[in-house]
Amino acid sequence: MKTSLFDLFKVGIGPSSSHTMGPMRAARRFTLSLEQTDLLNRTARVQVELYGSIALTGLGHGTDRAVLLGLAGEEPSTIDPETIEPKLQQIRSARQLSLGGRKTISFHEATDLLFHRDRMFPEGAQTQHPNGVRFSAFDSTGAILASEVYFSIGGGFIVSDAEGAGDAPMMTNASLPHPFKSAAELLEIAAEKQLTISELMLENESALRSPEEVRSGIFRIWGVMQSCIDRGMRTEGILPGGLNVRRRASRLAQRLRGKGSTDPLAPLDWVTVYAMAVNEENAAGGRVVTAPTNGAAGVVPAVARYYRDFIPDADDEGILRYFLVSAAIGILYKENASISGAEVGCQG
């Protein structure tokens, strides 16, 4: 067991954990590697090559935008969505970007951001995954300074081909009081230790941070989810992407408010509206929480909001238990199957 609750629930931007958040994090990581190896100031040009699924659907998922922002040093969890468009407009109009926010280089998308839609994997890569991207840095003479291949494997996680492993895990079996690899193990340990699943998860999460930090981190995630629901229910208009899809959550919410509380099925309708509001915010490139991916980002917050709004005596402890148990289930899928939309579909 090496996945934390805070790996599964990550604050970022839409519309895709694999095609937006992953490439943005990879671009930033490559830029940081240039700085750490004293190559940043020598870099005059960067070329980015996209392969497989990330090349085929990248434009619709904003991969081009994510790469530009990542190269400029932006991080999905901290960037203000309101600043995205002005920053992209500045980069594209000037045909320049500030690499890592420090070194200004020219950047022409036609030649520096390539979509290899006819190739599945970067040539020479040892890792094989449908979401591959190669970054290359050149000096002023055109000589290559550095090249690195990354794979975006779902949920915002990235894998370096050179390392052959993903992001450094927040947890390891050696550091956990209750490691588990399967649902059967999880239930067996909980029964043996006389713990609920949420109590077991809280003790695991508290192995590397204090229980207070775990609680505050969960409630920060829940706060971002609630804000996302609220924005989605009050925002109208056409979603980006060129298909002229109109937002529906706001109108449906207004209709449900007009019905009042006499309809016994209204709570179920609200769950749908909550999930739709998050999904529309995600599609619009807004701030969302992977749960465990952007493609499924509406499910967990919708159920939590239903609990808060419609369950008598709902409280913060119930929210805490809910996220801890959700994470336990998500860990089983992440470590035994896949949360990559390119492999199993966005709802997989």
VEXKEMAR-306171 format. One line per field, with one value per residue (C-alpha): residue number from 1; x, y, z. Coordinates in steps of 0.25 Angstrom, whole numbers, plus 5000, padded with zeros to 4 digits. Example, Ala and Ser with C-alpha at 12.3 -4.5 7.8 and 13.67 -1.06 7.14 Angstrom:
n	1;2 $
east	5049;5055 $
north	4982;4996 $
up	5031;5029 $
***
This chain:
n	1;2;3;4;5;6;7;8;9;10;11;12;13;14;15;16;17;18;19;20;21;22;23;24;25;26;27;28;29;30;31;32;33;34;35;36;37;38;39;40;41;42;43;44;45;46;47;48;49;50;51;52;53;54;55;56;57;58;59;60;61;62;63;64;65;66;67;68;69;70;71;72;73;74;75;76;77;78;79;80;81;82;83;84;85;86;87;88;89;90;91;92;93;94;95;96;97;98;99;100;101;102;103;104;105;106;107;108;109;110;111;112;113;114;115;116;117;118;119;120;121;122;123;124;125;126;127;128;129;130;131;132;133;134;135;136;137;138;139;140;141;142;143;144;145;146;147;148;149;150;151;152;153;154;155;156;157;158;159;160;161;162;163;164;165;166;167;168;169;170;171;172;173;174;175;176;177;178;179;180;181;182;183;184;185;186;187;188;189;190;191;192;193;194;195;196;197;198;199;200;201;202;203;204;205;206;207;208;209;210;211;212;213;214;215;216;217;218;219;220;221;222;223;224;225;226;227;228;229;230;231;232;233;234;235;236;237;238;239;240;241;242;243;244;245;246;247;248;249;250;251;252;253;254;255;256;257;258;259;260;261;262;263;264;265;266;267;268;269;270;271;272;273;274;275;276;277;278;279;280;281;282;283;284;285;286;287;288;289;290;291;292;293;294;295;296;297;298;299;300;301;302;303;304;305;306;307;308;309;310;311;312;313;314;315;316;317;318;319;320;321;322;323;324;325;326;327;328;329;330;331;332;333;334;335;336;337;338;339;340;341;342;343;344;345;346;347;348 $
east	5000;5006;4995;4990;4976;4983;4988;4974;4967;4976;4972;4974;4968;4959;4956;4964;4974;4981;4981;4981;4987;4997;5003;5004;5011;5020;5024;5026;5035;5043;5045;5049;5059;5066;5067;5073;5083;5088;5082;5071;5079;5085;5072;5067;5056;5047;5040;5029;5024;5010;5007;4996;4983;4988;4991;4978;4969;4979;4973;4959;4964;4973;4986;4993;4988;4993;5007;5009;5005;5013;5026;5023;5024;5009;5004;4990;4987;4991;4988;4976;4966;4963;4977;4978;4973;4981;4994;4991;4987;5000;5009;5002;5002;5016;5021;5029;5028;5036;5041;5039;5035;5050;5056;5049;5049;5042;5031;5024;5013;5013;5028;5030;5017;5015;5003;5008;4994;5000;5010;5006;5019;5031;5043;5052;5043;5043;5030;5017;5005;4995;4998;5013;5020;5034;5041;5054;5062;5072;5082;5084;5092;5081;5089;5081;5083;5073;5061;5051;5039;5027;5014;5001;4995;4982;4978;4988;4999;5012;5023;5037;5042;5056;5052;5042;5034;5023;5023;5029;5018;5013;5012;5019;5016;5027;5022;5007;5001;4990;4995;4986;4986;4972;4958;4959;4971;4965;4953;4961;4970;4959;4952;4965;4968;4953;4954;4944;4950;4950;4958;4968;4970;4971;4982;4989;4988;4993;5006;5013;5005;4997;4982;4979;4986;4979;4966;4969;4974;4961;4952;4960;4957;4943;4942;4948;4937;4926;4931;4931;4917;4912;4920;4914;4900;4900;4908;4901;4906;4913;4924;4937;4941;4934;4922;4913;4908;4900;4902;4889;4892;4888;4874;4872;4875;4866;4855;4857;4856;4843;4837;4840;4841;4828;4834;4839;4849;4855;4867;4871;4869;4879;4889;4889;4890;4901;4909;4906;4910;4924;4925;4922;4932;4942;4939;4940;4954;4950;4956;4952;4957;4961;4952;4960;4960;4955;4946;4939;4940;4925;4922;4928;4925;4910;4908;4915;4906;4894;4898;4900;4887;4877;4882;4877;4888;4899;4912;4927;4930;4921;4928;4942;4937;4932;4945;4953;4945;4944;4959;4961;4952;4960;4973;4969;4965;4978;4987;4980;4974;4975;4969;4974;4963;4971;4972;4958;4950;4948;4937;4946 $
north	5000;5013;5022;5033;5039;5052;5045;5041;5055;5065;5080;5083;5089;5082;5076;5064;5058;5050;5060;5073;5072;5061;5068;5081;5075;5068;5081;5088;5076;5076;5091;5089;5078;5089;5098;5087;5083;5098;5097;5107;5119;5112;5107;5115;5106;5095;5085;5077;5064;5057;5043;5033;5036;5049;5054;5049;5056;5066;5079;5075;5073;5086;5078;5089;5100;5091;5089;5104;5107;5096;5101;5115;5109;5108;5096;5091;5091;5106;5113;5123;5119;5133;5136;5125;5132;5144;5136;5128;5140;5147;5134;5132;5147;5149;5135;5135;5129;5130;5117;5113;5128;5131;5130;5136;5127;5128;5117;5115;5105;5100;5095;5094;5086;5074;5065;5051;5045;5034;5029;5022;5023;5032;5025;5018;5019;5007;5010;5007;5015;5022;5036;5039;5052;5056;5069;5074;5086;5092;5103;5115;5107;5096;5086;5077;5080;5070;5061;5054;5045;5045;5037;5042;5030;5035;5044;5054;5044;5045;5034;5037;5027;5029;5026;5015;5019;5029;5041;5038;5031;5038;5025;5012;4998;5000;5013;5009;5002;4995;4993;4985;4981;4976;4978;4964;4969;4982;4975;4965;4975;4984;4972;4967;4981;4984;4997;5003;5005;5020;5018;5009;5019;5031;5023;5020;5035;5039;5031;5043;5055;5058;5054;5069;5071;5060;5066;5080;5074;5066;5078;5087;5077;5077;5092;5092;5082;5090;5103;5095;5091;5105;5111;5100;5103;5118;5118;5118;5118;5110;5100;5101;5091;5095;5086;5097;5089;5098;5097;5091;5090;5104;5103;5090;5095;5107;5097;5089;5101;5104;5091;5093;5081;5074;5064;5052;5049;5063;5059;5049;5060;5069;5058;5058;5074;5074;5064;5071;5084;5079;5072;5085;5093;5082;5083;5098;5097;5101;5097;5083;5071;5058;5047;5039;5046;5058;5049;5044;5057;5059;5046;5048;5062;5060;5049;5057;5069;5060;5055;5069;5075;5063;5054;5058;5060;5061;5066;5068;5055;5048;5056;5051;5037;5038;5043;5033;5021;5026;5027;5013;5008;5017;5012;4997;5002;5010;5000;4987;4992;5006;5020;5024;5028;5024;5010;5008;5020;5032;5026;5013 $
up	5000;4996;4992;5002;5002;4998;4986;4981;4985;4979;4976;4961;4949;4938;4929;4930;4941;4930;4919;4927;4941;4937;4925;4933;4945;4935;4928;4942;4947;4934;4936;4950;4946;4936;4948;4957;4947;4944;4930;4931;4927;4915;4910;4897;4892;4898;4889;4894;4887;4890;4887;4887;4894;4899;4885;4879;4889;4895;4888;4894;4908;4908;4908;4899;4910;4921;4915;4913;4927;4933;4925;4931;4945;4949;4958;4956;4971;4973;4960;4960;4949;4947;4942;4932;4920;4921;4923;4911;4903;4907;4903;4890;4885;4889;4884;4897;4911;4924;4926;4941;4942;4941;4927;4915;4902;4889;4888;4874;4876;4862;4863;4878;4882;4873;4874;4868;4866;4858;4868;4881;4889;4889;4882;4891;4903;4913;4919;4911;4914;4904;4910;4906;4905;4902;4906;4900;4903;4893;4894;4885;4875;4874;4882;4891;4906;4912;4908;4917;4915;4924;4924;4930;4937;4942;4954;4952;4954;4945;4942;4938;4928;4933;4947;4944;4955;4958;4968;4981;4989;5002;5009;5009;5015;5025;5031;5032;5044;5036;5022;5012;4998;4996;5001;5008;5015;5019;5025;5032;5039;5043;5049;5056;5062;5065;5056;5046;5032;5035;5048;5041;5030;5040;5047;5034;5029;5043;5041;5033;5038;5051;5052;5052;5039;5033;5038;5033;5019;5017;5021;5011;5000;5004;5004;4990;4985;4992;4985;4972;4973;4977;4965;4955;4960;4958;4945;4932;4917;4907;4911;4904;4893;4881;4882;4887;4899;4909;4924;4930;4945;4948;4941;4948;4961;4959;4955;4967;4977;4970;4974;4989;4998;4995;4985;4992;4980;4980;4988;4977;4967;4975;4975;4960;4960;4969;4961;4948;4954;4957;4943;4936;4945;4941;4926;4927;4933;4947;4960;4964;4972;4966;4972;4968;4954;4948;4939;4951;4960;4962;4969;4982;4985;4980;4991;5002;4999;4999;5013;5017;5012;5014;5025;5039;5049;5038;5044;5041;5047;5037;5025;5031;5032;5017;5011;5019;5014;5000;5000;5005;4993;4983;4988;4984;4970;4968;4973;4967;4954;4948;4949;4936;4926;4914;4920;4926;4923;4931;4940;4941 $
***
